[in-house]
C-alpha cells in the first residue's frame, strides 16, 4: 500500500494545527472573552456552543455531500480556511460595538460564532478531514489518528501558553486578529500547494443532490454500518462528558482558582505536552486492532485525571490531573479517529464526516454545556467578573464529567464485539 508523501504529511500538520488552533480559540478563549467582555453568564456560552455545533454539523453534511458529488475537497478547504480566519477576527470586534443590552450582545456573539464555526467546518471538518481519509489507508490510519489526536493538544499548548501571554499583554482583539490572520493565510497557501487524491472520483446520485444528501439518514445505512455507528456512539458519550467541563476550564482556572491567563496557559500546556508523546506507541496497538484495550485504559486514566483536578489545591496536583486527563483524551481521540476512518464507505466519506459531526460535535456540544449550565446554576459561586456579577463554575463540573465519562464503557463493549466478528470473517 502507498505511503503518505512527505508533502502531504506537511500539509496535514500545517492545515491541521492551524485549524485546531482556531478551534481552540473558539472553544476556550471565545468563552473567556464572553465572560470578561460581555457578561459572566453561563447561559450565553451554552447557547453559543449549542448553536455553533448545529451550524458546524449542517456545514459538514452539506459540503461533505457536495464534495463527494463533484469529487473535490481542495476548493472547500481553501475558501473555508480563508473565511474562517476572517470571522475569527470579526468576533473580536464585538468588544467595540455600542451594544448596551446584554441580550442583544449575547445574540450578536452567538450569531457571529455560528458563522465562524460554519466556515471552520467547511474547511476543516467536511473537506480537510475527508481529504486525509482520501490520501490514507488502513496501514497508516493509526498514524493519521495520532496526528489528529496530537494536533488539538499541541494547539492547546500553543493556544494556552502563548495566547495567555498575548491576552494579558494586548487583550483579546489582538489575539483574535493574530490567529485569524494565520488561518486565512494558510487557506490562501493551500490553493497553490494542496492536491486532491488521485483516487477521488465524483459520485453523483442520479436522483439529485438532496436525495444524495438524505441518503445517509436511511435506516438501512445504519444496518450496513453497525460497527461504525457504535463507534460514533462511543464518541458521543465520551464527548458529552468532555463538554461538561472543557468550555469552562479556563474560566474555572482564572475565576475560581485565581490564576492569571498566562499561568492558566502554562498549567494546561506543560501538563498536556507529555500526552502527545503517547500517540506514537498507541498507534502501533491501534494498527494491530487493539482498540478496545487502548480506549479502555485511556478512559480509566482520563477519569482519574478529572477526579484529581476536582480535588486539586496546588499547582502540582492540578498539573498531574491535567496530565492524566490529557493522556486519556489524546489516546481516546486517536483510537476513535483511526477506527471510524477505516470504516467509512469509500463513496460517502464526505457525507459520513457529517454523520460523525452529529455524534462528535452537535449532540455533545448541546447536551454537555446544558448540563454545565445546570451545575453552575446550582453549585457555582456568586462572583464579580470584570465588574459584572455572575456565577463562577466550581470543581463539581469535573466530578460530574468523570461520572458521565464512565458511561463510555457501555457502547465500547458492543462495538468491540462487532469488530471482533468482522475480523473473524476476514
C-alpha positions as CSV (number, residue, x, y, z in Angstrom):
1,X,0.0,0.0,0.0
2,X,1.2,3.5,-0.8
3,X,2.6,5.7,1.9
4,X,1.6,9.2,2.6
5,X,4.0,11.6,0.9
6,X,6.2,14.0,2.8
7,X,4.4,16.9,1.2
8,X,1.0,15.6,2.3
9,X,2.2,15.0,5.8
10,X,3.5,18.6,5.9
11,X,0.1,19.8,4.7
12,X,-1.7,17.6,7.2
13,X,0.3,19.1,10.1
14,X,0.1,22.7,8.8
15,X,-3.6,22.7,8.0
16,X,-4.4,20.5,11.0
17,X,-2.6,22.6,13.5
18,X,-3.9,25.9,12.1
19,X,-7.5,24.5,12.2
20,X,-7.1,23.1,15.7
21,X,-5.6,26.4,16.9
22,X,-8.7,28.2,15.6
23,X,-11.0,25.6,17.2
24,X,-9.0,26.0,20.5
25,X,-9.6,29.8,20.3
26,X,-13.3,29.3,19.8
27,X,-13.8,26.5,22.4
28,X,-11.6,28.1,25.2
29,X,-11.0,31.8,24.6
30,X,-14.3,32.8,23.0
31,X,-16.0,31.7,26.2
32,X,-13.5,33.6,28.4
33,X,-14.0,36.6,26.1
34,X,-17.7,36.5,26.7
35,X,-17.2,36.2,30.5
36,X,-14.8,39.1,30.5
37,X,-16.3,41.5,27.9
38,X,-20.0,40.7,27.6
39,X,-21.3,39.1,30.8
40,X,-20.3,36.3,33.2
41,X,-23.4,34.4,32.3
42,X,-23.2,30.6,31.5
43,X,-26.4,30.7,29.5
44,X,-24.7,32.8,26.8
45,X,-21.9,30.2,26.5
46,X,-24.4,27.4,26.5
47,X,-26.3,28.9,23.6
48,X,-23.1,29.9,21.8
49,X,-21.7,26.3,22.0
50,X,-25.0,24.7,21.0
51,X,-25.8,27.0,18.0
52,X,-22.3,26.8,16.7
53,X,-22.4,23.0,17.0
54,X,-25.6,22.9,14.9
55,X,-24.0,25.2,12.3
56,X,-20.9,23.0,12.0
57,X,-22.9,19.8,11.7
58,X,-25.1,21.3,8.8
59,X,-22.0,22.6,7.1
60,X,-20.2,19.3,7.2
61,X,-23.2,17.4,5.8
62,X,-23.8,20.0,3.1
63,X,-20.2,20.4,1.9
64,X,-19.4,16.8,2.5
65,X,-22.2,15.7,0.2
66,X,-21.2,18.4,-2.4
67,X,-17.5,17.3,-2.2
68,X,-18.5,13.7,-2.8
69,X,-20.7,14.7,-5.8
70,X,-18.1,16.8,-7.6
71,X,-15.0,14.8,-6.4
72,X,-13.1,17.7,-5.0
73,X,-12.0,18.8,-1.5
74,X,-9.4,21.5,-2.3
75,X,-11.8,24.4,-3.1
76,X,-13.7,23.9,0.1
77,X,-10.5,23.7,2.2
78,X,-9.2,27.0,0.7
79,X,-12.4,29.0,0.9
80,X,-13.3,27.6,4.3
81,X,-10.0,28.5,5.9
82,X,-9.9,32.0,4.4
83,X,-13.3,32.9,5.7
84,X,-12.8,31.0,9.0
85,X,-9.9,33.3,9.8
86,X,-11.7,36.4,8.7
87,X,-14.7,35.7,11.0
88,X,-12.4,34.9,13.9
89,X,-11.1,38.5,13.6
90,X,-14.7,39.9,13.3
91,X,-15.6,38.1,16.6
92,X,-13.2,40.2,18.5
93,X,-14.7,43.4,17.0
94,X,-17.9,42.8,19.2
95,X,-16.0,44.2,22.1
96,X,-16.1,47.7,20.5
97,X,-19.7,47.7,19.3
98,X,-22.1,50.1,21.1
99,X,-24.5,47.4,22.3
100,X,-25.9,48.2,25.7
101,X,-28.3,45.3,26.1
102,X,-26.8,42.1,27.4
103,X,-29.5,40.1,25.5
104,X,-28.6,41.9,22.2
105,X,-24.9,41.5,22.8
106,X,-25.4,37.8,23.6
107,X,-27.4,37.3,20.4
108,X,-24.7,39.0,18.4
109,X,-21.8,36.9,19.7
110,X,-23.9,33.7,19.3
111,X,-24.7,34.5,15.7
112,X,-21.1,35.6,14.8
113,X,-19.7,32.4,16.5
114,X,-22.1,30.3,14.4
115,X,-21.0,31.9,11.1
116,X,-17.3,31.5,12.1
117,X,-17.9,27.8,13.0
118,X,-19.8,27.2,9.8
119,X,-16.8,28.2,7.7
120,X,-14.5,26.3,10.0
121,X,-16.5,23.2,9.4
122,X,-16.5,23.8,5.6
123,X,-12.7,24.0,5.6
124,X,-11.7,21.6,8.4
125,X,-14.4,19.0,9.2
126,X,-16.0,18.4,5.9
127,X,-13.1,19.0,3.4
128,X,-9.8,18.6,5.2
129,X,-10.8,15.7,7.3
130,X,-12.3,13.8,4.3
131,X,-9.1,14.7,2.3
132,X,-6.9,13.0,4.9
133,X,-9.1,9.8,4.6
134,X,-8.8,10.0,0.8
135,X,-5.0,10.0,0.9
136,X,-4.5,7.4,3.6
137,X,-5.3,3.7,4.1
138,X,-5.7,1.1,6.9
139,X,-1.9,0.6,7.2
140,X,-1.3,4.2,8.2
141,X,-4.5,5.5,9.8
142,X,-3.1,4.8,13.2
143,X,-0.6,7.5,12.5
144,X,-3.3,9.7,11.0
145,X,-5.3,9.2,14.2
146,X,-2.3,10.0,16.2
147,X,-1.8,13.3,14.3
148,X,-5.5,14.2,14.7
149,X,-5.2,13.5,18.4
150,X,-2.0,15.3,18.9
151,X,-2.9,18.4,17.0
152,X,-5.6,19.6,19.4
153,X,-3.2,19.1,22.3
154,X,-0.4,21.0,20.6
155,X,-2.8,23.7,19.6
156,X,-4.0,23.9,23.2
157,X,-0.4,24.1,24.4
158,X,0.4,27.0,22.0
159,X,-3.1,28.4,22.3
160,X,-2.9,28.3,26.1
161,X,0.7,29.4,26.8
162,X,1.2,31.9,24.0
163,X,-2.4,33.2,23.9
164,X,-2.4,33.7,27.7
165,X,0.7,35.9,27.4
166,X,-0.7,37.8,24.4
167,X,-4.1,38.4,26.1
168,X,-2.5,39.6,29.3
169,X,-0.3,41.9,27.4
170,X,-2.5,43.1,24.5
171,X,-6.1,41.9,25.3
172,X,-8.4,39.7,23.3
173,X,-8.8,41.6,20.0
174,X,-5.1,41.5,19.2
175,X,-5.0,37.8,19.9
176,X,-8.1,37.0,17.7
177,X,-6.5,39.1,14.9
178,X,-3.3,37.2,15.0
179,X,-4.9,33.7,15.0
180,X,-7.5,34.7,12.3
181,X,-4.8,36.1,10.1
182,X,-2.7,32.9,10.3
183,X,-5.6,30.7,9.4
184,X,-6.6,32.9,6.4
185,X,-3.0,33.0,5.1
186,X,-2.7,29.2,5.3
187,X,-6.0,28.9,3.4
188,X,-4.6,31.1,0.7
189,X,-1.4,29.0,0.6
190,X,-3.4,25.8,0.2
191,X,-4.6,27.0,-3.2
192,X,-1.1,26.6,-4.5
193,X,0.2,23.6,-2.5
194,X,-2.6,21.1,-2.0
195,X,-3.9,18.5,-4.5
196,X,-6.9,16.2,-4.2
197,X,-6.2,12.5,-4.0
198,X,-5.8,10.8,-7.4
199,X,-8.3,8.1,-6.4
200,X,-11.0,10.6,-5.6
201,X,-13.9,10.4,-8.1
202,X,-17.2,12.3,-8.5
203,X,-20.0,10.1,-7.1
204,X,-23.3,11.7,-8.2
205,X,-26.6,10.3,-7.2
206,X,-28.7,10.4,-10.4
207,X,-31.8,11.3,-8.4
208,X,-30.2,14.6,-7.4
209,X,-28.3,16.4,-4.7
210,X,-30.9,16.3,-1.9
211,X,-31.6,12.6,-2.5
212,X,-27.9,12.0,-2.0
213,X,-27.8,14.4,1.0
214,X,-30.5,12.5,2.8
215,X,-29.4,9.0,1.7
216,X,-27.2,8.6,4.8
217,X,-30.2,9.0,7.1
218,X,-31.9,5.8,5.9
219,X,-32.2,3.0,8.5
220,X,-30.5,0.6,6.0
221,X,-27.4,2.8,6.2
222,X,-27.2,2.2,10.0
223,X,-27.8,-1.6,9.4
224,X,-25.0,-1.7,6.8
225,X,-22.6,0.2,9.1
226,X,-23.4,-1.1,12.6
227,X,-19.8,-1.1,13.9
228,X,-19.3,2.5,12.6
229,X,-22.4,3.7,14.3
230,X,-21.4,2.1,17.6
231,X,-18.0,3.9,17.3
232,X,-19.9,7.1,16.8
233,X,-22.0,6.4,20.0
234,X,-18.7,5.9,21.9
235,X,-17.6,9.2,20.7
236,X,-20.9,10.9,21.6
237,X,-21.0,9.6,25.2
238,X,-17.3,10.4,25.8
239,X,-17.6,14.0,24.4
240,X,-20.8,14.8,26.3
241,X,-18.7,14.3,29.5
242,X,-15.8,16.2,27.9
243,X,-18.0,19.2,27.0
244,X,-19.4,19.4,30.5
245,X,-16.0,20.9,31.7
246,X,-13.9,21.8,28.7
247,X,-15.8,25.0,27.6
248,X,-15.4,26.3,31.2
249,X,-11.9,25.1,32.1
250,X,-10.1,28.4,31.5
251,X,-12.9,30.3,33.3
252,X,-12.6,27.8,36.2
253,X,-8.8,28.3,36.4
254,X,-9.0,32.1,36.3
255,X,-12.1,32.9,38.2
256,X,-12.3,30.0,40.7
257,X,-8.7,29.1,41.3
258,X,-7.4,32.6,40.9
259,X,-4.8,32.0,38.2
260,X,-4.0,34.6,35.6
261,X,-4.3,33.8,31.9
262,X,-0.5,33.2,31.4
263,X,-0.3,30.8,34.3
264,X,-3.5,29.1,33.1
265,X,-1.9,28.5,29.8
266,X,1.3,27.2,31.4
267,X,-0.6,24.7,33.5
268,X,-2.7,23.4,30.6
269,X,0.1,23.5,28.1
270,X,3.0,21.9,30.0
271,X,0.8,19.2,31.5
272,X,-0.5,18.2,28.1
273,X,2.9,18.1,26.3
274,X,3.8,14.5,27.6
275,X,0.4,13.3,26.4
276,X,1.3,13.9,22.8
277,X,4.3,11.5,23.0
278,X,2.0,8.6,23.8
279,X,0.4,8.8,20.4
280,X,3.5,7.1,18.9
281,X,3.3,3.8,20.9
282,X,-0.5,3.9,20.8
283,X,-0.5,3.9,17.0
284,X,1.2,0.5,17.0
285,X,-1.6,-1.0,19.1
286,X,-4.3,0.7,17.1
287,X,-2.9,-0.6,13.8
288,X,-3.0,-4.1,15.3
289,X,-6.7,-3.7,16.1
290,X,-6.3,-3.4,19.9
291,X,-8.9,-0.6,20.0
292,X,-10.9,-2.0,23.0
293,X,-7.9,-2.2,25.3
294,X,-6.4,1.1,24.3
295,X,-9.7,3.0,24.8
296,X,-10.5,1.1,28.0
297,X,-7.1,2.0,29.5
298,X,-7.3,5.6,28.3
299,X,-10.8,6.0,29.9
300,X,-9.5,4.9,33.3
301,X,-6.6,7.3,33.0
302,X,-8.9,10.1,31.9
303,X,-11.4,9.6,34.7
304,X,-8.6,9.5,37.3
305,X,-7.3,12.8,36.0
306,X,-10.7,14.5,36.2
307,X,-11.1,13.4,39.8
308,X,-7.6,14.7,40.7
309,X,-8.4,18.1,39.1
310,X,-11.6,18.3,41.2
311,X,-9.5,17.7,44.4
312,X,-6.6,19.9,43.4
313,X,-5.5,22.7,45.8
314,X,-1.9,23.1,44.5
315,X,-0.4,23.7,41.0
316,X,1.4,20.3,41.3
317,X,-1.8,18.3,41.8
318,X,-3.6,20.4,39.2
319,X,-0.8,19.7,36.7
320,X,-1.0,15.9,37.5
321,X,-4.7,15.9,36.9
322,X,-4.3,17.8,33.7
323,X,-1.6,15.4,32.5
324,X,-3.7,12.3,33.2
325,X,-6.9,13.7,31.7
326,X,-4.9,14.9,28.7
327,X,-3.4,11.5,28.1
328,X,-6.8,9.9,28.2
329,X,-8.3,12.4,25.8
330,X,-5.4,12.2,23.3
331,X,-5.4,8.4,23.1
332,X,-9.2,8.1,23.0
333,X,-9.4,10.6,20.2
334,X,-6.5,9.0,18.3
335,X,-8.1,5.5,18.5
336,X,-11.6,6.6,17.6
337,X,-10.3,8.6,14.6
338,X,-8.4,5.6,13.1
339,X,-11.3,3.3,13.9
340,X,-14.0,5.3,12.1
341,X,-11.9,6.3,9.2
342,X,-11.2,2.6,8.5
343,X,-15.0,2.0,8.4
344,X,-16.1,4.9,6.2
345,X,-17.8,3.8,2.9
346,X,-15.4,4.9,0.1
347,X,-18.1,6.6,-1.9
348,X,-19.6,8.5,1.1
349,X,-16.6,9.7,3.0
350,X,-17.6,13.4,2.9
351,X,-21.2,12.6,4.0
352,X,-20.1,10.4,6.8
353,X,-18.0,13.3,8.1
354,X,-21.3,14.9,8.6
355,X,-22.7,11.9,10.5
356,X,-19.6,12.0,12.7
357,X,-20.3,15.6,13.5
358,X,-23.7,14.8,14.9
359,X,-22.1,12.4,17.4
360,X,-18.8,14.3,17.9
361,X,-19.9,17.9,17.9
362,X,-23.6,18.6,17.7
363,X,-25.1,16.4,20.4
364,X,-22.1,16.7,22.9
365,X,-21.9,20.4,22.4
366,X,-25.6,20.9,23.1
367,X,-26.0,18.4,25.9
368,X,-22.7,18.9,27.7
369,X,-22.9,22.7,28.2
370,X,-26.7,22.3,29.0
371,X,-25.6,20.0,31.9
372,X,-22.9,22.5,32.8
373,X,-25.4,25.3,32.9
374,X,-27.5,23.4,35.5
375,X,-24.4,22.5,37.6
376,X,-23.1,26.1,37.6
377,X,-26.5,27.5,38.4
378,X,-26.9,25.1,41.3
379,X,-23.4,24.6,42.6
380,X,-21.5,27.6,41.3
381,X,-20.4,30.6,43.3
382,X,-21.6,34.1,43.1
383,X,-18.8,36.4,41.9
384,X,-17.8,39.5,40.1
385,X,-16.0,39.2,36.8
386,X,-14.7,42.5,35.2
387,X,-17.3,44.4,37.2
388,X,-20.2,42.2,36.3
389,X,-22.0,39.9,38.8
390,X,-22.4,36.3,37.7
391,X,-21.9,32.6,38.5
392,X,-18.4,31.0,38.7
393,X,-18.0,27.3,38.0
394,X,-16.6,25.0,40.7
395,X,-15.0,21.6,40.9
396,X,-18.4,19.9,40.6
397,X,-18.0,20.3,36.8
398,X,-15.1,17.8,36.9
399,X,-16.9,15.4,39.2
400,X,-20.0,15.2,37.0
401,X,-17.8,14.9,33.9
402,X,-15.9,11.9,35.4
403,X,-19.2,10.2,36.2
404,X,-20.5,10.7,32.7
405,X,-17.2,9.5,31.2
406,X,-17.6,6.1,32.9
407,X,-20.7,5.6,30.8
408,X,-18.4,5.4,27.7
409,X,-17.7,1.8,28.5
410,X,-21.3,0.9,27.7
411,X,-21.2,1.4,23.9
412,X,-17.5,0.3,23.8
413,X,-18.5,-3.3,24.5
414,X,-20.9,-3.9,21.5
415,X,-18.5,-2.0,19.2
416,X,-15.7,-4.3,20.1
417,X,-17.9,-7.4,19.7
418,X,-18.9,-6.4,16.2
419,X,-15.3,-5.6,15.3
420,X,-14.1,-9.0,16.5
421,X,-16.8,-10.7,14.5
422,X,-15.7,-8.8,11.4
423,X,-12.1,-9.8,11.8
424,X,-13.0,-13.5,12.3
425,X,-14.9,-13.4,8.9
426,X,-11.9,-11.9,7.2
